[in-house]
Amino acid sequence: MRITNKDIRVDLYAKPSLAMSEDLQAIYEHFNKRLFEFRLPNCMITLKPYKGSGGYFSIGSYDRRDGKKSDEITINPLLYCADNPKDFLAIFVHQMVHIDQHHFGNPGRGVYHNREFAEKMLEIGLQPSKTGEEGGRETGDTIHQIVIAGGVFEKAADELDIRSQLLTWRNISFDLGKAKNSSKSGKHANYVCPSCGLLAQSRHGVRIACVDDGELMLARV
């Protein structure tokens, strides 16, 4: 079937970037109120498809012209599924726990998820697991999360779903399997320090650290 210009409907008043920003902010404020007593500072929320993790947290990675800094949480948009958004929302809240611990607790070194982090996750209804399965170790550099049935997070997520404050737009340009393989298409991989945003390039699969911050750098697509 041949597609002509007449078949394409363009909403001239749609503002996808604004809609996405408003959706992400609404999600942040909802969970900030329900899970964190509205004490978390606002931050920059970005979306980035990349290999190795559903998201990451960076300290003070943005600054304004007047010198004010903002932390950043980044989520992989390819993990969002409108039919079952809870996994995406759980990754989102995982990063919010990092913000809570950074401002009000004692984070582990580098990207290590320590016992304090694990306890906060459990408190809000997410089971930390190194393997992503029940019974997995609750602490470590890489930690996944399992939604606890009937827990505080699940109830808060259900409230958000009822109010339809989810993503108006979703990324359908390529699937997660392609995103995972895309980082191997070149000879090198890009890495970023989660604290200062320092960028580096090296071969795939290496462990590389930022000397200034003592942070394990994260691979990015």
PyMOL commands that set and color helices and strands:
alter all, ss='L'
color gray80, all
select helices_A, chain A and resi 5-7+16-36+77-79+86-104+115-123+152-162+176-182
alter helices_A, ss='H'
color red, helices_A
select strands_A, chain A and resi 44-47+55-63+69-75+126-129+144-147+189-192+199-202+209-210+215-216+218-220
alter strands_A, ss='S'
color yellow, strands_A
deselect
rebuild
show_as cartoon
